[in-house]
Amino acid sequence: MAQSENPATNIGIDLDQIEAVERQRVMVVEDEVDTIFLLKQIFRIAGFNVVSAMDGEEALKKIVKYEPDMVLLDIMMPDMDGWETLEYMRQMTEVPVIIISALGTKQDVVRGLRAGVDDYVTKPFHSEELIERVRAVLRRAQKPKEISRFIFPQVGLIIDQMNQEVAFNDRTISLTQREFAVLSVLAKHAPAIVSYETIASEVWGEEETNSANARKRTKYLVYLLRQKFNEADPDNKLIVNVDRLGYKLETEKRED
């Protein structure tokens, strides 16, 4: 006879309640797993939604995906440290940033404030003070504008949404409006596979989602994009075709 499930451990989720609650989002950029866990717990208990990134590359991608209201940024991280991450971040968005670091000299704090951070907290920190500092910054801050740039340092790609400009390996790539629109859709969803239907919907509108003509136009525009990127780097594998599914933007440096 099968054991009955314990009702106390099998409680369903009230989806209406979840949809009704609009929570502010905090992103934790930190390479220590224990610190990430601690900060997530602190801010979840305080009523925030939380997402984490373990390095600068991941942080730049998740800013586009989750559009956080606040970023808590560590400085001492491998490969791309907090200063470099902050520099790229500031090119993309005006989201408020608080540095949380073991580096606590006056010079470090001054450098952070000059770089445009909204506050500087040294480790170890007091959880209640940190929450209040975050809330204070959020009260002063305006809602962050939409992401103005997509930046993928590993492949040398910068997509400027505001000016509709593209730079690849320090070379300017001239694109038509439709070519730029397709590339922007791939960048927004990177590194995920983007279906033909999604591209058609975001470039030409909902009515074209299942249109055979839209798929043909997409394939042709991707062909033109590849031609232009090949002129800058014949060996690039930037736009990848995933058979019968769609396309993806390759944002990691590929090892041959």
ROZALUM-616258 format. One line per 3 residues: number of its first residue (from 1); their letters; for each residue x, y, z of C-alpha. Coordinates in steps of 0.05 Angstrom, whole numbers. Example, Ala and Ser with C-alpha at 12.3 -4.5 7.8 and 13.67 -1.06 7.14 Angstrom:
BEGIN
1 = AS = 246 -90 156; 273 -21 143
! end
This chain:
BEGIN
1 = MAQ = 0 0 0; 29 67 -21; 44 117 34
4 = SEN = 0 178 34; 35 244 22; 44 290 81
7 = PAT = -1 351 69; 47 396 107; 103 383 57
10 = NIG = 60 382 -6; 28 451 -5; 11 481 -72
13 = IDL = 30 552 -94; -22 607 -100; -4 632 -169
16 = DQI = -53 690 -164; -17 715 -103; 52 708 -136
19 = EAV = 28 748 -197; -2 802 -152; 62 816 -113
22 = ERQ = 111 861 -149; 178 853 -115; 242 892 -127
25 = RVM = 299 852 -155; 369 849 -126; 427 817 -164
28 = VVE = 486 791 -124; 552 789 -162; 600 748 -119
31 = DEV = 648 689 -130; 640 658 -62; 583 608 -58
34 = DTI = 573 617 17; 567 692 11; 518 686 -46
37 = FLL = 475 639 -4; 478 686 56; 459 748 16
40 = KQI = 403 712 -20; 373 690 46; 379 760 76
43 = FRI = 344 793 18; 291 740 7; 271 746 80
46 = AGF = 269 821 71; 219 813 14; 264 820 -48
49 = NVV = 270 774 -107; 343 755 -116; 387 730 -173
52 = SAM = 462 716 -170; 522 715 -216; 590 685 -199
55 = DGE = 631 728 -245; 628 791 -288; 611 755 -353
58 = EAL = 551 722 -321; 530 787 -289; 528 825 -356
61 = KKI = 483 771 -385; 436 768 -326; 428 843 -324
64 = VKY = 397 838 -393; 354 778 -374; 328 799 -305
67 = EPD = 334 876 -306; 349 882 -231; 331 943 -191
70 = MVL = 397 939 -152; 465 905 -160; 509 884 -102
73 = LDI = 579 877 -131; 641 844 -103; 709 871 -126
76 = MMP = 757 812 -119; 733 763 -172; 774 722 -222
79 = DMD = 782 739 -295; 738 801 -297; 742 837 -230
82 = GWE = 689 882 -200; 720 946 -228; 719 921 -299
85 = TLE = 649 892 -290; 626 960 -264; 656 995 -324
88 = YMR = 618 950 -373; 555 954 -330; 555 1030 -332
91 = QMT = 557 1027 -408; 494 985 -408; 449 1012 -353
94 = EVP = 442 1063 -297; 420 1010 -247; 441 1028 -176
97 = VII = 504 991 -153; 530 979 -82; 599 950 -75
100 = ISA = 607 897 -21; 681 881 -12; 734 861 37
103 = LGT = 775 919 8; 758 975 56; 812 1027 52
106 = KQD = 795 1100 40; 826 1095 -29; 781 1036 -47
109 = VVR = 719 1072 -24; 738 1136 -61; 753 1097 -124
112 = GLR = 685 1064 -121; 647 1129 -111; 686 1162 -167
115 = AGV = 669 1103 -212; 595 1117 -201; 573 1067 -147
118 = DDY = 516 1089 -102; 546 1062 -37; 605 1021 -11
121 = VTK = 598 968 43; 658 931 73; 658 858 94
124 = PFH = 639 833 144; 573 869 141; 513 874 187
127 = SEE = 451 846 151; 401 897 176; 446 955 160
130 = LIE = 458 928 90; 383 921 77; 371 992 99
133 = RVR = 428 1018 56; 397 983 -4; 328 1011 11
136 = AVL = 357 1081 19; 391 1077 -49; 328 1050 -81
139 = RRA = 287 1107 -52; 334 1158 -83; 341 1122 -149
142 = QKP = 295 1130 -208; 272 1068 -245; 331 1044 -287
145 = KEI = 324 1057 -360; 321 1000 -409; 387 968 -426
148 = SRF = 421 1015 -476; 478 968 -495; 491 894 -501
151 = IFP = 564 879 -486; 597 811 -496; 671 821 -478
154 = QVG = 693 749 -493; 674 755 -567; 688 829 -574
157 = LII = 617 848 -591; 582 913 -570; 511 930 -593
160 = DQM = 489 1001 -579; 413 1002 -577; 405 1077 -572
163 = NQE = 448 1094 -632; 437 1029 -670; 512 1018 -676
166 = VAF = 551 953 -674; 625 942 -660; 658 875 -669
169 = NDR = 731 865 -651; 740 942 -652; 710 948 -721
172 = TIS = 645 983 -736; 594 938 -771; 543 977 -812
175 = LTQ = 474 944 -810; 406 960 -838; 348 971 -790
178 = REF = 321 900 -799; 390 868 -793; 401 907 -729
181 = AVL = 332 885 -703; 348 812 -714; 416 818 -681
184 = SVL = 385 854 -621; 334 798 -611; 390 746 -610
187 = AKH = 430 790 -562; 372 800 -515; 362 725 -508
190 = APA = 435 704 -511; 461 652 -500; 394 617 -507
193 = IVS = 368 590 -574; 317 638 -604; 262 606 -645
196 = YET = 242 630 -714; 174 648 -684; 204 692 -630
199 = IAS = 248 729 -680; 189 739 -726; 145 764 -670
202 = EVW = 196 814 -642; 219 840 -709; 155 840 -751
205 = GEE = 99 834 -700; 53 781 -672; 15 772 -737
208 = ETN = 79 745 -770; 96 694 -716; 78 633 -756
211 = SAN = 89 663 -825; 131 623 -874; 152 689 -906
214 = ARK = 177 715 -840; 221 653 -832; 250 663 -901
217 = RTK = 263 737 -887; 297 718 -821; 342 667 -855
220 = YLV = 361 718 -908; 376 772 -856; 419 723 -816
223 = YLL = 456 707 -880; 470 781 -891; 492 790 -818
226 = RQK = 541 732 -825; 569 762 -888; 583 829 -853
229 = FNE = 614 796 -791; 657 752 -836; 686 814 -867
232 = ADP = 711 834 -798; 732 764 -778; 727 707 -828
235 = DNK = 735 655 -773; 680 680 -728; 623 634 -707
238 = LIV = 580 689 -677; 511 668 -702; 498 594 -696
241 = NVD = 442 557 -732; 408 505 -688; 374 456 -736
244 = RLG = 298 464 -740; 297 507 -677; 326 575 -694
247 = YKL = 389 614 -680; 433 632 -621; 487 684 -609
250 = ETE = 552 652 -589; 576 696 -532; 632 652 -505
253 = KRE = 701 647 -536; 704 580 -571; 763 534 -562
256 = D = 784 502 -628
! end
